[in-house]
Amino acid sequence: MRPRGGHAPCGLPQSLSLPQIRRAYKTLRTKAHPDKGGDAALFTAITRAHDVLSDPDKVRACARALACVVRAMLACVGYLV
């Protein structure tokens, strides 16, 4: 699972390559565009997700942040000591 702004809002699998992400973004962007009858909030979420997913440094930063959150959650419920 990725943090909000990653693959999840777009409904994309995490194994996509950059060209596949770009192609999916263009399709989703067109469907969600407010001028074409789409939802403005969804369009914004898709745009933000693309900004993160198209930059490998941002993807790594999100993965590190998520790993820290998961470790903290596991520690809270007693799975990590």
Rosetta silent file (secondary structure, phi, psi, omega in degrees, C-alpha in Angstrom):
SEQUENCE: MRPRGGHAPCGLPQSLSLPQIRRAYKTLRTKAHPDKGGDAALFTAITRAHDVLSDPDKVRACARALACVVRAMLACVGYLV
SCORE:     score description
SCORE:     0.000 S_00000001
   1 L     0.000  136.931 -179.989    0.000    0.000    0.000 S_00000001
   2 L  -108.195  157.182  176.902    1.324    3.448   -0.871 S_00000001
   3 L   -65.322  160.891  179.252    0.581    6.752    0.794 S_00000001
   4 L   -54.546  137.456 -176.609   -2.113    8.970   -0.656 S_00000001
   5 L   100.391   -2.590  177.693   -0.842   10.533   -3.850 S_00000001
   6 L   -97.986 -138.246 -177.991    0.762    7.329   -5.072 S_00000001
   7 L   -71.037  -33.120 -171.514   -0.680    4.531   -7.183 S_00000001
   8 H   -55.994  -48.312 -178.250   -3.830    4.040   -5.106 S_00000001
   9 H   -61.019  -25.475 -178.062   -5.843    7.133   -6.154 S_00000001
  10 H   -91.454   -9.827 -177.989   -5.297    6.187   -9.781 S_00000001
  11 L    69.861   31.377 -176.732   -6.168    2.518   -9.347 S_00000001
  12 L  -103.428  145.275  173.451   -2.823    1.487  -10.839 S_00000001
  13 L   -69.587  152.654 -176.191   -0.716   -1.543   -9.946 S_00000001
  14 L   -74.980   -9.403 -174.697    2.618   -0.679   -8.308 S_00000001
  15 L   -91.724   10.852 -177.040    4.636   -2.578  -10.927 S_00000001
  16 L   -73.517  145.270  174.662    4.089   -0.118  -13.795 S_00000001
  17 L   -82.723  169.158 -179.338    7.054    1.352  -15.667 S_00000001
  18 H   -59.731  -43.758  176.581    7.374    5.096  -16.269 S_00000001
  19 H   -62.901  -35.148  178.035    5.994    4.922  -19.857 S_00000001
  20 H   -68.743  -38.847  177.020    3.030    2.878  -18.598 S_00000001
  21 H   -62.679  -44.075 -179.759    2.404    5.401  -15.817 S_00000001
  22 H   -60.649  -43.947 -179.461    2.525    8.230  -18.358 S_00000001
  23 H   -65.969  -43.936  179.205    0.029    6.465  -20.650 S_00000001
  24 H   -64.359  -39.656  178.972   -2.330    5.652  -17.756 S_00000001
  25 H   -60.142  -46.025 -179.511   -2.071    9.239  -16.504 S_00000001
  26 H   -61.077  -40.740  178.676   -3.093   10.653  -19.885 S_00000001
  27 H   -65.696  -49.554 -178.772   -6.113    8.327  -20.035 S_00000001
  28 H   -65.410  -38.642  179.882   -7.209    9.036  -16.461 S_00000001
  29 H   -59.737  -43.119 -179.751   -6.565   12.769  -16.846 S_00000001
  30 H   -65.360  -43.628 -179.084   -8.881   12.929  -19.840 S_00000001
  31 H   -66.308  -35.986 -174.254  -11.666   10.992  -18.097 S_00000001
  32 H   -93.453   -4.062 -175.384  -11.472   13.051  -14.886 S_00000001
  33 L   -62.370  129.660 -178.224  -10.992   16.497  -16.444 S_00000001
  34 H   -58.947  -32.474  179.552  -13.669   18.906  -15.166 S_00000001
  35 H   -70.695  -14.959  179.302  -14.171   20.422  -18.626 S_00000001
  36 H  -108.699   19.578  177.133  -15.129   16.962  -19.908 S_00000001
  37 L    88.228   11.100 -179.928  -17.650   16.278  -17.137 S_00000001
  38 L   -88.142 -179.411 -177.962  -15.187   14.742  -14.684 S_00000001
  39 L   -92.366  125.437 -177.398  -14.618   15.359  -11.002 S_00000001
  40 H   -63.477  -39.491 -179.643  -12.255   18.240  -10.155 S_00000001
  41 H   -65.305  -41.656  178.111  -11.067   16.607   -6.905 S_00000001
  42 H   -66.027  -40.626  177.531  -10.243   13.353   -8.697 S_00000001
  43 H   -59.178  -43.817  178.617   -8.448   15.284  -11.447 S_00000001
  44 H   -63.972  -42.721  179.133   -6.326   17.044   -8.807 S_00000001
  45 H   -63.759  -40.906  178.933   -5.522   13.735   -7.068 S_00000001
  46 H   -64.944  -41.719  179.236   -4.514   12.136  -10.376 S_00000001
  47 H   -64.162  -43.554  178.841   -2.288   15.115  -11.233 S_00000001
  48 H   -65.013  -42.088  178.956   -0.594   15.012   -7.812 S_00000001
  49 H   -61.564  -42.325  178.731   -0.101   11.248   -8.052 S_00000001
  50 H   -62.920  -39.733  178.255    1.494   11.657  -11.488 S_00000001
  51 H   -58.523  -39.708  179.456    3.836   14.328  -10.123 S_00000001
  52 H   -75.280  -48.997 -173.427    5.084   11.853   -7.502 S_00000001
  53 H   -68.592  -22.613 -179.171    5.109    8.723   -9.669 S_00000001
  54 L   -87.268   -3.278  179.509    6.985   10.379  -12.526 S_00000001
  55 L  -118.811  107.696 -177.639    9.895   11.379  -10.264 S_00000001
  56 H   -55.602  -33.253  178.359   11.963    8.420   -8.970 S_00000001
  57 H   -66.261  -39.732  178.051   13.314   10.521   -6.073 S_00000001
  58 H   -68.807  -36.383  177.722    9.777   11.328   -4.900 S_00000001
  59 H   -62.597  -45.192  179.054    8.783    7.656   -5.213 S_00000001
  60 H   -63.241  -40.707  179.253   11.734    6.647   -3.007 S_00000001
  61 H   -63.409  -41.472  178.415   10.871    9.364   -0.470 S_00000001
  62 H   -65.439  -40.388  179.727    7.258    8.160   -0.299 S_00000001
  63 H   -64.099  -41.438  178.004    8.391    4.564    0.104 S_00000001
  64 H   -64.780  -43.764  179.850   10.719    5.529    2.970 S_00000001
  65 H   -62.594  -42.798  179.482    7.989    7.561    4.670 S_00000001
  66 H   -64.609  -40.871  179.020    5.509    4.724    4.312 S_00000001
  67 H   -60.557  -39.789  178.054    8.034    2.232    5.713 S_00000001
  68 H   -64.798  -42.182  179.756    8.490    4.451    8.785 S_00000001
  69 H   -64.645  -43.817 -179.404    4.737    4.714    9.296 S_00000001
  70 H   -63.823  -44.292  178.233    4.249    0.960    8.939 S_00000001
  71 H   -60.319  -42.483  179.531    7.071    0.230   11.416 S_00000001
  72 H   -64.438  -41.182  179.253    5.557    2.675   13.915 S_00000001
  73 H   -64.959  -42.723  179.076    2.098    1.134   13.525 S_00000001
  74 H   -64.484  -37.964  177.743    3.478   -2.370   13.989 S_00000001
  75 H   -64.609  -38.463  179.901    5.374   -1.250   17.090 S_00000001
  76 H   -64.233  -34.596 -178.676    2.192    0.235   18.513 S_00000001
  77 L   -94.501    5.252  173.652    0.283   -3.019   18.195 S_00000001
  78 L    90.156   10.008  179.414    3.171   -5.082   19.567 S_00000001
  79 L   -82.365  -24.199  176.673    4.493   -6.739   16.414 S_00000001
  80 L  -116.341  145.051 -179.827    7.857   -4.996   16.677 S_00000001
  81 L  -108.517    0.000    0.000    9.882   -4.749   19.827 S_00000001
